[in-house]
Amino acid sequence: MHFVMGNTAMENISDELSNVTIAYATEIPRGSPFVSLGRQVVILGPAPVAGRLKDATIEQNIPELIGLLASPDKDWAANLVLYSISGRDALPLAGIENGAAEWRAGRKEADVAYWTTWWSANRNHLLWDGSHLIPAAEMPRSPGGSR
């Protein structure tokens, strides 16, 4: 079942988001034959952040999350949340074991450009698939031809 974004207000997650407290893992999607390709970021904590990522209304927080990519205290955490809610392949994060500093030195610029472009191209065209926000153009069609 797929849901179109609603207008339900959701608290800002920036109050709970921090590079120091963010806890995450990567996982292989169920049924994937690949060990490294297609890995997804799963936010494990803090609990208030992880809990808010299970709802389609998270789309309302994307501009805030992209803005937090400029914050030295929240940039890494915001990037991980964006990976998590979009289902973007986590392969670009492979090998970043020392968190924010290592990410800033090697990947931040590319990720900021990606998220800015992704949001610009997909704003108002995202659908919730039950766990991720998927651009409508990428959403699989149902047997009847609708999304």
VOVO-368135 format. One record per residue (C-alpha): residue number from 1; residue in one letter; y, x, z. Coordinates in nm, 3 decimals. Example, Ala and Ser with C-alpha at 12.3 -4.5 7.8 and 13.67 -1.06 7.14 Angstrom:
<r pator="1" voza="A" c2="-0.450" c1="1.230" c3="0.780"/>
<r pator="2" voza="S" c2="-0.106" c1="1.367" c3="0.714"/>
This chain:
<r pator="1" voza="M" c2="0.000" c1="0.000" c3="0.000"/>
<r pator="2" voza="H" c2="0.345" c1="0.132" c3="-0.090"/>
<r pator="3" voza="F" c2="0.675" c1="0.036" c3="0.069"/>
<r pator="4" voza="V" c2="1.023" c1="0.052" c3="-0.079"/>
<r pator="5" voza="M" c2="1.286" c1="0.201" c3="0.150"/>
<r pator="6" voza="G" c2="1.447" c1="-0.048" c3="0.386"/>
<r pator="7" voza="N" c2="1.780" c1="-0.047" c3="0.562"/>
<r pator="8" voza="T" c2="1.644" c1="0.001" c3="0.913"/>
<r pator="9" voza="A" c2="1.868" c1="0.232" c3="1.111"/>
<r pator="10" voza="M" c2="1.702" c1="0.538" c3="1.258"/>
<r pator="11" voza="E" c2="1.839" c1="0.774" c3="1.516"/>
<r pator="12" voza="N" c2="1.948" c1="1.115" c3="1.395"/>
<r pator="13" voza="I" c2="1.675" c1="1.367" c3="1.452"/>
<r pator="14" voza="S" c2="1.916" c1="1.660" c3="1.471"/>
<r pator="15" voza="D" c2="1.948" c1="1.627" c3="1.849"/>
<r pator="16" voza="E" c2="1.580" c1="1.711" c3="1.893"/>
<r pator="17" voza="L" c2="1.545" c1="1.956" c3="1.605"/>
<r pator="18" voza="S" c2="1.548" c1="2.328" c3="1.687"/>
<r pator="19" voza="N" c2="1.413" c1="2.648" c3="1.536"/>
<r pator="20" voza="V" c2="1.293" c1="2.743" c3="1.885"/>
<r pator="21" voza="T" c2="1.098" c1="2.426" c3="1.964"/>
<r pator="22" voza="I" c2="0.962" c1="2.324" c3="1.623"/>
<r pator="23" voza="A" c2="0.583" c1="2.330" c3="1.612"/>
<r pator="24" voza="Y" c2="0.396" c1="2.288" c3="1.286"/>
<r pator="25" voza="A" c2="0.076" c1="2.355" c3="1.101"/>
<r pator="26" voza="T" c2="-0.032" c1="2.340" c3="0.741"/>
<r pator="27" voza="E" c2="-0.331" c1="2.140" c3="0.634"/>
<r pator="28" voza="I" c2="-0.533" c1="2.080" c3="0.324"/>
<r pator="29" voza="P" c2="-0.504" c1="1.720" c3="0.207"/>
<r pator="30" voza="R" c2="-0.824" c1="1.519" c3="0.250"/>
<r pator="31" voza="G" c2="-1.051" c1="1.560" c3="-0.051"/>
<r pator="32" voza="S" c2="-0.876" c1="1.868" c3="-0.189"/>
<r pator="33" voza="P" c2="-1.113" c1="2.129" c3="-0.333"/>
<r pator="34" voza="F" c2="-0.851" c1="2.402" c3="-0.283"/>
<r pator="35" voza="V" c2="-0.800" c1="2.617" c3="0.024"/>
<r pator="36" voza="S" c2="-0.443" c1="2.732" c3="-0.040"/>
<r pator="37" voza="L" c2="-0.298" c1="2.510" c3="-0.314"/>
<r pator="38" voza="G" c2="-0.165" c1="2.173" c3="-0.212"/>
<r pator="39" voza="R" c2="-0.132" c1="2.255" c3="0.158"/>
<r pator="40" voza="Q" c2="0.104" c1="2.027" c3="0.345"/>
<r pator="41" voza="V" c2="0.327" c1="2.091" c3="0.645"/>
<r pator="42" voza="V" c2="0.253" c1="1.875" c3="0.948"/>
<r pator="43" voza="I" c2="0.511" c1="1.864" c3="1.227"/>
<r pator="44" voza="L" c2="0.337" c1="1.878" c3="1.565"/>
<r pator="45" voza="G" c2="0.641" c1="1.881" c3="1.791"/>
<r pator="46" voza="P" c2="0.862" c1="1.829" c3="1.961"/>
<r pator="47" voza="A" c2="0.716" c1="1.480" c3="2.004"/>
<r pator="48" voza="P" c2="1.040" c1="1.287" c3="1.935"/>
<r pator="49" voza="V" c2="1.073" c1="1.460" c3="1.597"/>
<r pator="50" voza="A" c2="0.706" c1="1.425" c3="1.502"/>
<r pator="51" voza="G" c2="0.712" c1="1.056" c3="1.596"/>
<r pator="52" voza="R" c2="1.008" c1="0.980" c3="1.371"/>
<r pator="53" voza="L" c2="0.837" c1="1.124" c3="1.064"/>
<r pator="54" voza="K" c2="0.582" c1="0.846" c3="1.038"/>
<r pator="55" voza="D" c2="0.820" c1="0.585" c3="0.900"/>
<r pator="56" voza="A" c2="0.982" c1="0.519" c3="0.564"/>
<r pator="57" voza="T" c2="1.327" c1="0.508" c3="0.727"/>
<r pator="58" voza="I" c2="1.320" c1="0.888" c3="0.751"/>
<r pator="59" voza="E" c2="1.480" c1="0.885" c3="0.406"/>
<r pator="60" voza="Q" c2="1.810" c1="0.803" c3="0.578"/>
<r pator="61" voza="N" c2="1.796" c1="1.142" c3="0.749"/>
<r pator="62" voza="I" c2="1.751" c1="1.354" c3="0.436"/>
<r pator="63" voza="P" c2="2.123" c1="1.426" c3="0.383"/>
<r pator="64" voza="E" c2="2.148" c1="1.530" c3="0.749"/>
<r pator="65" voza="L" c2="1.840" c1="1.754" c3="0.717"/>
<r pator="66" voza="I" c2="1.980" c1="1.920" c3="0.404"/>
<r pator="67" voza="G" c2="2.307" c1="1.976" c3="0.592"/>
<r pator="68" voza="L" c2="2.116" c1="2.137" c3="0.878"/>
<r pator="69" voza="L" c2="1.990" c1="2.404" c3="0.637"/>
<r pator="70" voza="A" c2="2.331" c1="2.566" c3="0.702"/>
<r pator="71" voza="S" c2="2.276" c1="2.572" c3="1.080"/>
<r pator="72" voza="P" c2="2.144" c1="2.901" c3="1.222"/>
<r pator="73" voza="D" c2="1.981" c1="2.708" c3="1.508"/>
<r pator="74" voza="K" c2="1.816" c1="2.434" c3="1.303"/>
<r pator="75" voza="D" c2="1.776" c1="2.557" c3="0.943"/>
<r pator="76" voza="W" c2="1.411" c1="2.662" c3="0.960"/>
<r pator="77" voza="A" c2="1.312" c1="2.346" c3="1.148"/>
<r pator="78" voza="A" c2="1.499" c1="2.123" c3="0.899"/>
<r pator="79" voza="N" c2="1.323" c1="2.297" c3="0.611"/>
<r pator="80" voza="L" c2="0.982" c1="2.237" c3="0.769"/>
<r pator="81" voza="V" c2="1.064" c1="1.869" c3="0.824"/>
<r pator="82" voza="L" c2="1.170" c1="1.834" c3="0.460"/>
<r pator="83" voza="Y" c2="0.839" c1="1.989" c3="0.350"/>
<r pator="84" voza="S" c2="0.655" c1="1.751" c3="0.579"/>
<r pator="85" voza="I" c2="0.821" c1="1.426" c3="0.475"/>
<r pator="86" voza="S" c2="0.808" c1="1.507" c3="0.105"/>
<r pator="87" voza="G" c2="0.452" c1="1.636" c3="0.095"/>
<r pator="88" voza="R" c2="0.578" c1="1.939" c3="-0.101"/>
<r pator="89" voza="D" c2="0.312" c1="2.206" c3="-0.147"/>
<r pator="90" voza="A" c2="0.352" c1="2.453" c3="0.139"/>
<r pator="91" voza="L" c2="0.230" c1="2.748" c3="-0.069"/>
<r pator="92" voza="P" c2="0.584" c1="2.896" c3="-0.087"/>
<r pator="93" voza="L" c2="0.574" c1="2.924" c3="0.294"/>
<r pator="94" voza="A" c2="0.248" c1="3.121" c3="0.293"/>
<r pator="95" voza="G" c2="0.285" c1="3.454" c3="0.463"/>
<r pator="96" voza="I" c2="0.593" c1="3.357" c3="0.664"/>
<r pator="97" voza="E" c2="0.452" c1="3.430" c3="1.005"/>
<r pator="98" voza="N" c2="0.767" c1="3.525" c3="1.193"/>
<r pator="99" voza="G" c2="0.954" c1="3.201" c3="1.140"/>
<r pator="100" voza="A" c2="1.323" c1="3.160" c3="1.074"/>
<r pator="101" voza="A" c2="1.428" c1="3.523" c3="1.030"/>
<r pator="102" voza="E" c2="1.154" c1="3.599" c3="0.779"/>
<r pator="103" voza="W" c2="1.217" c1="3.272" c3="0.592"/>
<r pator="104" voza="R" c2="1.591" c1="3.343" c3="0.572"/>
<r pator="105" voza="A" c2="1.530" c1="3.690" c3="0.430"/>
<r pator="106" voza="G" c2="1.288" c1="3.581" c3="0.161"/>
<r pator="107" voza="R" c2="1.287" c1="3.205" c3="0.088"/>
<r pator="108" voza="K" c2="1.584" c1="3.021" c3="0.232"/>
<r pator="109" voza="E" c2="1.807" c1="3.040" c3="-0.074"/>
<r pator="110" voza="A" c2="1.532" c1="2.903" c3="-0.301"/>
<r pator="111" voza="D" c2="1.442" c1="2.624" c3="-0.058"/>
<r pator="112" voza="V" c2="1.806" c1="2.517" c3="-0.012"/>
<r pator="113" voza="A" c2="1.847" c1="2.499" c3="-0.391"/>
<r pator="114" voza="Y" c2="1.520" c1="2.305" c3="-0.422"/>
<r pator="115" voza="W" c2="1.608" c1="2.044" c3="-0.156"/>
<r pator="116" voza="T" c2="1.960" c1="1.994" c3="-0.289"/>
<r pator="117" voza="T" c2="1.830" c1="1.938" c3="-0.642"/>
<r pator="118" voza="W" c2="1.536" c1="1.727" c3="-0.523"/>
<r pator="119" voza="W" c2="1.764" c1="1.493" c3="-0.327"/>
<r pator="120" voza="S" c2="2.017" c1="1.470" c3="-0.609"/>
<r pator="121" voza="A" c2="1.743" c1="1.376" c3="-0.856"/>
<r pator="122" voza="N" c2="1.552" c1="1.138" c3="-0.628"/>
<r pator="123" voza="R" c2="1.808" c1="0.968" c3="-0.404"/>
<r pator="124" voza="N" c2="1.744" c1="0.593" c3="-0.407"/>
<r pator="125" voza="H" c2="1.422" c1="0.649" c3="-0.603"/>
<r pator="126" voza="L" c2="1.184" c1="0.746" c3="-0.323"/>
<r pator="127" voza="L" c2="0.886" c1="0.537" c3="-0.218"/>
<r pator="128" voza="W" c2="0.688" c1="0.566" c3="0.104"/>
<r pator="129" voza="D" c2="0.315" c1="0.613" c3="0.042"/>
<r pator="130" voza="G" c2="0.223" c1="0.575" c3="0.408"/>
<r pator="131" voza="S" c2="0.278" c1="0.939" c3="0.496"/>
<r pator="132" voza="H" c2="0.531" c1="1.093" c3="0.253"/>
<r pator="133" voza="L" c2="0.839" c1="1.005" c3="0.052"/>
<r pator="134" voza="I" c2="0.735" c1="1.032" c3="-0.311"/>
<r pator="135" voza="P" c2="0.971" c1="1.014" c3="-0.610"/>
<r pator="136" voza="A" c2="0.904" c1="0.679" c3="-0.780"/>
<r pator="137" voza="A" c2="0.831" c1="0.855" c3="-1.110"/>
<r pator="138" voza="E" c2="0.545" c1="1.047" c3="-0.943"/>
<r pator="139" voza="M" c2="0.395" c1="0.748" c3="-0.759"/>
<r pator="140" voza="P" c2="0.054" c1="0.656" c3="-0.900"/>
<r pator="141" voza="R" c2="0.050" c1="0.318" c3="-1.070"/>
<r pator="142" voza="S" c2="-0.176" c1="0.048" c3="-0.935"/>
<r pator="143" voza="P" c2="-0.445" c1="-0.097" c3="-1.166"/>
<r pator="144" voza="G" c2="-0.210" c1="-0.387" c3="-1.248"/>
<r pator="145" voza="G" c2="0.054" c1="-0.145" c3="-1.374"/>
<r pator="146" voza="S" c2="0.303" c1="-0.172" c3="-1.087"/>
<r pator="147" voza="R" c2="0.391" c1="0.086" c3="-0.824"/>
